[in-house]
């Protein structure tokens, strides 16, 4: 089964199975991945499921949308690969993906 | 047919322009308290010479049950709706029958009410069609006190100013503050009288929020109650929210607030010029950021942003602190659930905020003609996003009116707003409430509400002025 990995701020990581059509935010919440809040439940409206996608994966995952940009604009530690996990949909194409979870969500 | 133009109109417009120009020029040079005083004089003069009537004082009258009112006559701007306990039925009817509802006449002008969760979310996320400028409250603040705040600015100006100050309540800073917050909560709770009713609102809720505000602003600790006084006046103006503040008293208070904060600003600037390491308080952060380093020279923005942070951290947390006690008393089974499992506190904190929704709404203005929820909305129309109603929307929350501390989607409440204006103090608010409940459970056997609470008069702030409570301490173990 296709899986992906959340790299946590404390240096540990969590593997989660990729369930087709589910957002990465939902996957993180369902598997109790710490550091992903997802306050709004996936509406791209709160900015608390911030993850950073490494440059190697950015092309496959895709760049952030204008709507995400609006929410991420205020995030202090925004990076070129910053995305909102609720706006990335799991699929087999993301098998092996690694994303970094920032220290804080706000 | 002859049209008569009232004399006041003729004088008013050009005179206003002149005054505005002079004001802008003077603002950077004249001390702020003097400016406020002269604006106050101007307002008084206008009211006297030009016969401008002061905003009518809201007078309380019994509000009829909603079924006795025609849909078009429903006016949810009534500042007594919450106090009289009618708000639930009025908003339920709007959600069912007219989720995008137009009210052509109200003391605050015409406005649309958006009352369903999903509709509010859509408006809140769309700052291009729905502007937060110039004000986020239903009415307008008294003339001369229409200070500028970033909560009522659109991007990109909003982003610049918010970024400059949000670090003060960023999670990183909160970690540093947790110990301090806890020791203060312990101190306040240890002094509570036992087996004797007291008013929870000033004794616990106001006291704790005042201490927190004084810390965030590095405001003289002994004078912290001034912050509460200013905040209550600023949020309670009749023309803005239907509240009880006296306009002239508010002018005096704002001038006093300006004096205190200007002094604090210059004092801090002098200390850092002398080589002192800047603190991690709001004013030091503003001074350290090139975008806001000269904010003191833009008085209306300076005052506005300070007022925003004070009001934002005052009524909201205060009333959530009171609401938790009230809700757990109204739902004793939930209190039992909490005692059996204190691990539910974080989720309960979200549920308290959902259930209370201490600020009822935010206002927007349509930037173009558009159709929303099947209604034609004109450019310039006011829209009110009723968070208090969205948080009771049965489409989103099962048994929405009930207080359920382990509600699975409590975190998705909209009391913090959504989109670019989402409350930047949300994590601090949650932290304060979490600590309060941890310390309460550790200390008290019972926390009992012993009288009907007194609710405040406002269409904006949903809060309590009196909540009589009796507590009983746990018997020391051992």
Interface residues (C-beta under 8 A of the other chain):
Chain A: X37 X39 X40 X41 X43 X44 X45 X46 X47 X67 X70 X71 X73 X74 X76 X103 X104 X105 X106
Chain B: X121 X124 X125 X127 X155 X159 X162 X163 X166 X167 X170 X171 X172 X409 X411 X412 X416 X418 X419 X420 X422 X424 X426 X427
